[in-house]
Amino acid sequence: FAARRAVAAVHMAEPVEEYLLQMVQATRHPELYGADLEGLVSFGASPRGTISLDRCARAHAWRRKRDYVV
């Protein structure tokens, strides 16, 4: 539980958060991000997928002994 709290406390700057959200949006509406991407994506990421990306990014930073996501 201490590790969960530590991971949740890892900072994610707003531009990094926006990048994560844009990645997810690109899976939902690939046509808005380029004609070449449209044919490569079959299913968009779910809201839980967005949350999971956030948590994984924070956990990755924490494991690398950083208190921020890059």
FENZI-V654255 format. One record per residue. N is the residue number from 1. RES is the residue in one letter. SS is DSSP state (h for helix, s for strand, l for the rest). PSI is psi in radians with two decimals (none if undefined). D_LAST is the distance of its C-alpha to the last C-alpha in Angstrom with 2 decimals. Layout:
BEGIN
N_RES_SS_PSI_D_LAST, N_RES_SS_PSI_D_LAST
END
This chain:
BEGIN
1_F_l_-0.57_23.84, 2_A_h_-0.69_22.29, 3_A_h_-0.70_19.30, 4_R_h_-0.77_18.99, 5_R_h_-0.69_19.13, 6_A_h_-0.75_16.55, 7_V_h_-0.74_14.03, 8_A_h_-0.44_15.05, 9_A_l_-0.15_14.53, 10_V_l_2.32_10.79, 11_H_s_2.41_9.54, 12_M_l_2.00_7.84, 13_A_l_2.67_8.49, 14_E_h_-0.72_11.16, 15_P_h_-0.60_10.00, 16_V_h_-0.74_7.14, 17_E_h_-0.73_10.09, 18_E_h_-0.68_12.41, 19_Y_h_-0.78_10.82, 20_L_h_-0.80_11.17, 21_L_h_-0.66_14.65, 22_Q_h_-0.63_15.62, 23_M_h_-0.78_14.97, 24_V_h_-0.75_17.26, 25_Q_h_-0.60_19.71, 26_A_h_-0.49_19.99, 27_T_h_-0.45_21.29, 28_R_h_-0.64_23.75, 29_H_l_1.16_24.99, 30_P_h_-0.47_24.29, 31_E_h_-0.43_27.21, 32_L_h_-0.23_25.39, 33_Y_l_0.05_22.67, 34_G_l_2.46_25.09, 35_A_h_-0.59_28.31, 36_D_h_-0.51_26.98, 37_L_h_-0.54_24.42, 38_E_h_-0.70_27.22, 39_G_l_-0.19_29.05, 40_L_l_-0.30_26.14, 41_V_l_2.14_25.21, 42_S_l_-0.67_27.89, 43_F_l_2.42_26.42, 44_G_l_2.73_23.77, 45_A_l_2.53_21.24, 46_S_l_2.97_22.73, 47_P_h_-0.64_21.58, 48_R_h_-0.56_21.11, 49_G_h_-0.69_18.90, 50_T_h_-0.79_16.59, 51_I_h_-0.71_16.67, 52_S_h_-0.72_16.14, 53_L_h_-0.74_12.97, 54_D_h_-0.87_11.63, 55_R_h_-0.69_13.09, 56_C_h_-0.70_12.02, 57_A_h_-0.74_8.26, 58_R_h_-0.74_9.17, 59_A_h_-0.67_11.64, 60_H_h_-0.78_9.62, 61_A_h_-0.78_7.51, 62_W_h_-0.74_11.05, 63_R_h_-0.46_12.74, 64_R_l_0.18_10.86, 65_K_l_0.62_12.12, 66_R_l_2.64_9.12, 67_D_l_0.37_9.84, 68_Y_s_2.68_6.56, 69_V_l_2.38_3.80, 70_V_l_none_0.00
END
